[in-house]
């Protein structure tokens, strides 16, 4: 079930080839090129470039997993098993890896081992309990692997083709071709509905299209699959903020900050939401956190200075404005504000 060629794919993929020739030492480009070769059925060449990507970056998980899926496509089961077992050893609580191993064992007729891995997938990720129930694999609290359920689960080997459509969709979105991007990302979702990032990417395209209700649906799907996806909560916050629903925006941004406390941008956006709701003390605290992470974050420092000024805390406002002028001495707007309160 390989993707059908069309002019859009060909144009984007030709660009990848040129980029790889210009930058042969970029692991990400080698991975993308290998994916292209795999989609075109050039499996041996794809293997060479996945291996190049991994040599350039031995911790490049996406390329490692893609190589595993390539070996599954080539029916080189021992090689595929070696890769996924190694990854599962590194991340023993990753339900996805146990899920993939379960599929691999089904492919090779090892039902007992497949059932054990499927149990682990459910143990470490509750999402898989719903997934296996829908597929008819998990019935009344026990594993049930009939031929129909097995054939449905074996579709996991389409994972790299889903990545291909995801990659094409993102490229189209960067070019502003949102309608075509949506079609490609929906193909990616259809092939692998359990990959949270495909839902997140589709949500982002809907967001830029201004189709906010659909964006919310996709971000929520991503978060159902991966509740620890901090940027998913941030994206929901941005959408609700644009819709004027600041209560929901604030709630989701708080979740994003709790999951990603090291992101200055998230503290900054949380501060803006607190400011909108006239919770000035909390806004100031979040701006200070953003500035501790990035002392040169000018937008955060300007907003902090303005907040101090609005509350007639002249000394603190002057301090922030002077720090800004040390970074950008030509900022006339800030200079005038400083002169006015001095």
QUIQUI-V377119 format. One record per backbone hydrogen bond with DSSP energy under -0.5 kcal/mol. CO is the residue of the C=O (numbers start at 1). NH is the residue of the N-H. If there is no record, write none. Layout:
[[CO NH] [CO NH]]
This chain:
[[6 10] [7 11] [8 12] [9 13] [10 14] [11 15] [12 16] [13 17] [14 18] [15 19] [16 20] [17 21] [18 22] [19 23] [23 26] [25 27] [26 30] [27 31] [28 32] [29 33] [30 34] [31 35] [32 36] [33 37] [34 38] [35 39] [36 40] [37 42] [38 41] [41 43] [42 46] [43 47] [44 48] [45 49] [46 50] [47 51] [48 52] [49 53] [50 54] [51 55] [52 56] [53 57] [57 60] [59 61] [60 64] [61 65] [62 66] [63 67] [64 68] [65 69] [66 70] [67 71] [68 72] [69 73] [70 74] [71 76] [72 75] [75 77] [76 80] [77 81] [78 82] [79 83] [80 84] [81 85] [82 86] [83 87] [84 88] [85 89] [86 90] [87 91] [89 92] [91 94] [93 95] [94 97] [94 98] [95 99] [96 100] [97 101] [98 102] [99 103] [100 104] [101 105] [102 106] [103 107] [104 108] [105 110] [106 109] [109 111] [110 114] [111 115] [112 116] [113 117] [114 118] [115 119] [116 120] [117 121] [118 122] [119 123] [120 124] [121 125] [125 128] [126 129] [126 130] [127 131] [128 132] [129 133] [130 134] [131 135] [132 136] [132 137] [132 138] [133 136] [137 139] [137 144] [139 142] [142 139] [144 146] [146 150] [147 151] [148 152] [149 153] [150 154] [152 155] [153 156] [154 157] [155 158] [156 159] [158 161] [158 162] [159 163] [160 164] [161 165] [162 166] [163 167] [164 168] [165 169] [166 170] [167 171] [168 172] [169 173] [170 174] [171 175] [172 177] [173 176] [176 178] [177 181] [178 182] [179 183] [180 184] [181 185] [182 186] [183 187] [184 188] [185 189] [186 190] [187 191] [188 192] [192 195] [194 196] [195 198] [195 199] [196 200] [197 201] [198 202] [199 203] [200 204] [201 205] [202 206] [203 207] [204 208] [205 209] [206 210] [206 211] [207 210] [210 212] [211 215] [212 216] [213 217] [214 218] [215 219] [216 220] [217 221] [218 222] [219 223] [220 224] [221 225] [222 226] [226 229] [228 230] [229 232] [229 233] [230 233] [230 234] [231 235] [232 236] [233 237] [234 238] [235 239] [236 240] [237 241] [238 242] [239 243] [240 245] [241 244] [244 246] [245 249] [246 250] [247 251] [248 252] [249 253] [250 254] [251 255] [252 256] [253 257] [254 258] [255 259] [256 260] [260 263] [262 264] [263 267] [264 268] [265 269] [266 270] [267 271] [268 272] [269 273] [270 274] [271 275] [272 276] [273 277] [274 279] [275 278] [278 280] [279 283] [280 284] [281 285] [282 286] [283 287] [284 288] [285 289] [286 290] [287 291] [288 292] [289 293] [290 294] [294 297] [296 298] [297 301] [298 302] [299 303] [300 304] [301 305] [302 306] [303 307] [304 308] [305 309] [306 310] [307 311] [308 313] [309 312] [312 314] [313 317] [314 318] [315 319] [316 320] [317 321] [318 322] [319 323] [320 324] [321 325] [322 326] [323 327] [324 328] [328 331] [330 332] [331 335] [332 336] [333 337] [334 338] [335 339] [336 340] [337 341] [338 342] [339 342]]
